Amino acid sequence: MKKKLVTGLLVSASVLGVCVLGGVSSYAAETEVGIGFGTHTDPGETGDLKIRWVPTELDFGTSNVVNQTTNVDFLEQDEAKLNLRKYAVVEDTRDHTGADVEWKLTAGVSDLVSTTSATTKLTGAVLKFDTDKHDYSGTIDPGLASGGIAAATAGHTATIAPNYTINADTSATAIKVMEDGDIASSVTSFEGNTAMEMKNMKLSVPANVAKKTHQYKGKMTWTLTNAI
């Protein structure tokens, strides 16, 4: 079994109203208008092993100065300006009784391409971030203050490196960012939800690559498999 998710922008809006036609009667009604923007996307997967949440977007700014002489690390704006946390969450509700159960999560970043010129790429760009391991419970966006994120207990057997660098290159191999279980030693994985916090996020861009007036976009792909 292999599961794949491509992050996107999730926008939620609702407008509710009452419309009455004809006659001379007068009616009063209340109209509720609301709009909300989530920090994480629920891919809506089913099954007992799934990707539960991933960041909706990583935003490295739209008014950056072109770096002409040296490599520059641009900060993720939600984290730098709003102190918002980003998480990737894996849910595992399989029956672990007497079973050798594993999973791994990989991540890859596509080419970052100009939104106005398909041949103009941000060649050599690298996504960098540090990590922490957490527990997740509940059903709401983990980026919210009451989003169900808590410290991982000793029972959380998933392993996560302290930091990662991922080349923004469609041809590059995705890297493993979380894994749980050990086939060789018949160690089963944690049964529940494991969250990887992404922090100190940066997009590193080499000198003389970015072009003035261009906005660059790409996709981060998360792949969950039931083996390591």
C-alpha positions as CSV (number, residue, x, y, z in Angstrom):
1,M,0.0,0.0,0.0
2,K,1.4,3.4,-1.0
3,K,-0.3,6.7,-0.3
4,K,0.6,10.1,-1.8
5,L,-0.5,13.6,-1.1
6,V,0.3,16.9,-2.8
7,T,-0.1,19.9,-0.7
8,G,-2.4,22.8,-1.9
9,L,-4.2,25.9,-0.8
10,L,-7.3,25.3,1.2
11,V,-9.8,28.1,1.5
12,S,-13.1,27.8,3.3
13,A,-15.9,30.3,3.0
14,S,-19.7,30.3,3.6
15,V,-22.5,32.7,2.9
16,L,-26.0,31.8,4.2
17,G,-29.1,33.9,3.5
18,V,-32.8,34.1,2.9
19,C,-34.4,35.4,-0.3
20,V,-38.2,36.2,-0.5
21,L,-39.9,37.2,-3.7
22,G,-43.4,38.7,-4.5
23,G,-46.1,40.5,-2.6
24,V,-45.7,43.6,-0.4
25,S,-44.8,41.9,2.9
26,S,-41.7,42.8,4.7
27,Y,-39.4,40.2,6.1
28,A,-36.3,40.4,8.4
29,A,-33.6,37.9,8.4
30,E,-30.0,37.5,9.5
31,T,-27.3,36.6,7.2
32,E,-24.1,34.9,8.5
33,V,-21.0,35.6,6.5
34,G,-17.8,33.8,7.4
35,I,-14.4,33.0,6.0
36,G,-11.6,30.9,7.4
37,F,-8.1,29.9,6.4
38,G,-6.5,26.8,7.8
39,T,-2.8,26.2,8.3
40,H,-3.0,22.5,7.6
41,T,-4.8,20.3,5.1
42,D,-6.6,17.0,6.0
43,P,-6.3,14.9,2.8
44,G,-9.4,13.0,3.8
45,E,-7.8,9.6,3.4
46,T,-9.5,6.5,4.8
47,G,-8.1,3.3,6.2
48,D,-6.1,2.4,9.3
49,L,-2.8,3.9,8.2
50,K,-2.9,7.3,6.7
51,I,-1.5,10.8,6.4
52,R,-3.7,12.8,8.8
53,W,-2.4,16.3,8.3
54,V,0.2,18.2,6.3
55,P,0.9,22.0,6.0
56,T,-1.4,23.7,3.6
57,E,1.4,25.9,2.3
58,L,4.9,27.0,3.1
59,D,5.2,30.8,2.4
60,F,8.7,32.3,2.0
61,G,7.5,35.8,1.0
62,T,6.6,37.6,-2.1
63,S,8.7,40.8,-1.8
64,N,12.2,39.3,-1.4
65,V,15.3,41.2,-2.6
66,V,17.2,39.3,-5.4
67,N,20.4,37.9,-4.0
68,Q,23.2,38.7,-6.4
69,T,26.4,38.0,-4.4
70,T,25.7,35.3,-1.9
71,N,23.4,32.4,-0.9
72,V,20.4,33.6,1.1
73,D,18.1,31.8,3.4
74,F,14.5,33.2,3.3
75,L,12.3,32.5,6.3
76,E,8.9,30.9,6.3
77,Q,6.5,33.8,6.9
78,D,3.8,32.1,9.0
79,E,6.5,31.0,11.5
80,A,8.7,34.1,11.4
81,K,5.9,36.7,11.6
82,L,3.0,34.9,13.3
83,N,4.8,32.2,15.3
84,L,2.6,29.5,13.7
85,R,3.7,25.9,13.9
86,K,3.6,23.5,10.9
87,Y,3.2,19.7,11.3
88,A,3.0,16.5,9.3
89,V,0.9,13.9,11.1
90,V,0.7,10.1,10.5
91,E,-2.2,8.1,12.0
92,D,-1.8,4.4,12.6
93,T,-4.8,2.5,14.0
94,R,-3.9,-1.0,12.7
95,D,-4.1,-4.0,15.0
96,H,-0.5,-4.4,16.3
97,T,-1.2,-7.4,18.4
98,G,1.4,-10.0,17.6
99,A,2.2,-8.2,14.3
100,D,5.4,-6.8,12.9
101,V,4.1,-3.4,11.8
102,E,6.0,-0.6,10.1
103,W,5.6,2.6,8.1
104,K,7.7,5.4,6.7
105,L,6.9,8.9,5.5
106,T,9.0,10.6,2.7
107,A,8.9,14.1,1.4
108,G,10.1,15.7,-1.9
109,V,9.9,19.2,-3.3
110,S,9.3,19.9,-7.0
111,D,11.1,22.4,-9.1
112,L,10.2,26.0,-8.1
113,V,9.0,27.6,-11.3
114,S,8.0,31.1,-12.2
115,T,4.3,31.7,-12.3
116,T,4.7,33.8,-15.5
117,S,7.4,31.8,-17.3
118,A,7.4,28.0,-17.3
119,T,11.1,27.9,-18.3
120,T,12.3,30.1,-15.4
121,K,13.2,28.0,-12.4
122,L,14.8,28.7,-9.0
123,T,17.6,26.4,-9.7
124,G,19.5,25.1,-6.7
125,A,16.9,26.1,-4.1
126,V,16.8,24.0,-0.9
127,L,14.2,23.6,1.7
128,K,15.6,23.4,5.2
129,F,13.9,22.7,8.6
130,D,14.5,21.4,12.1
131,T,12.1,19.0,13.7
132,D,10.5,17.9,17.0
133,K,8.4,14.8,17.6
134,H,5.0,15.1,19.2
135,D,1.7,13.3,20.0
136,Y,-1.5,14.4,18.2
137,S,-5.0,13.7,19.3
138,G,-8.4,15.0,18.3
139,T,-9.8,16.0,14.9
140,I,-8.9,19.7,14.4
141,D,-6.0,21.5,12.7
142,P,-2.8,20.8,14.7
143,G,-1.6,24.3,14.0
144,L,-4.4,25.8,16.2
145,A,-3.8,26.6,19.9
146,S,-6.1,23.7,20.9
147,G,-5.1,21.5,18.0
148,G,-4.3,18.4,20.0
149,I,-0.5,18.6,19.9
150,A,1.3,17.3,23.0
151,A,4.7,16.1,24.0
152,A,5.6,12.6,22.7
153,T,5.7,10.0,25.4
154,A,8.3,7.1,25.6
155,G,5.7,5.0,23.8
156,H,6.2,6.9,20.6
157,T,8.7,4.7,18.7
158,A,8.9,6.8,15.5
159,T,12.3,8.2,14.6
160,I,12.9,11.6,13.1
161,A,16.2,13.3,12.3
162,P,16.8,16.6,14.1
163,N,16.9,18.5,10.8
164,Y,16.4,18.0,7.0
165,T,17.4,19.6,3.7
166,I,15.4,18.8,0.6
167,N,16.4,19.9,-2.8
168,A,13.7,21.6,-4.8
169,D,14.2,19.4,-7.8
170,T,11.5,17.3,-9.5
171,S,14.1,14.7,-10.6
172,A,15.5,14.3,-7.0
173,T,14.6,11.3,-4.9
174,A,12.3,12.1,-2.0
175,I,13.9,11.7,1.4
176,K,12.6,9.8,4.5
177,V,11.5,12.2,7.2
178,M,9.8,9.8,9.6
179,E,9.8,6.0,10.1
180,D,8.5,3.6,12.7
181,G,9.1,-0.1,13.3
182,D,12.0,-2.4,12.6
183,I,11.5,-5.4,10.4
184,A,14.8,-7.0,11.2
185,S,14.2,-6.9,14.9
186,S,10.4,-7.5,14.7
187,V,9.7,-4.3,16.6
188,T,6.3,-2.9,15.9
189,S,5.5,0.7,15.4
190,F,3.6,3.1,17.8
191,E,-0.2,2.6,17.6
192,G,-1.7,6.1,17.4
193,N,-0.8,9.5,15.9
194,T,2.7,10.8,15.5
195,A,3.3,14.5,14.6
196,M,6.6,15.9,13.2
197,E,6.9,19.6,13.9
198,M,8.7,21.6,11.2
199,K,10.5,24.6,12.7
200,N,13.2,27.1,11.7
201,M,12.0,26.7,8.1
202,K,14.1,28.3,5.4
203,L,14.3,28.3,1.7
204,S,18.0,28.6,0.7
205,V,18.5,30.2,-2.7
206,P,21.9,30.5,-4.4
207,A,23.2,33.8,-5.7
208,N,22.3,35.1,-9.2
209,V,19.4,32.6,-9.6
210,A,16.3,34.6,-8.7
211,K,14.9,37.0,-11.3
212,K,13.3,40.3,-10.4
213,T,9.5,40.5,-10.7
214,H,9.1,36.7,-10.7
215,Q,7.1,34.7,-8.2
216,Y,8.1,31.0,-7.9
217,K,5.9,28.2,-6.8
218,G,6.2,24.4,-6.5
219,K,4.7,21.4,-4.6
220,M,5.8,19.4,-1.7
221,T,4.8,15.7,-2.0
222,W,4.4,13.5,1.1
223,T,4.3,9.7,0.6
224,L,3.4,7.2,3.2
225,T,4.1,3.4,2.8
226,N,3.6,0.5,5.1
227,A,7.2,-0.6,5.1
228,I,10.6,0.9,5.9
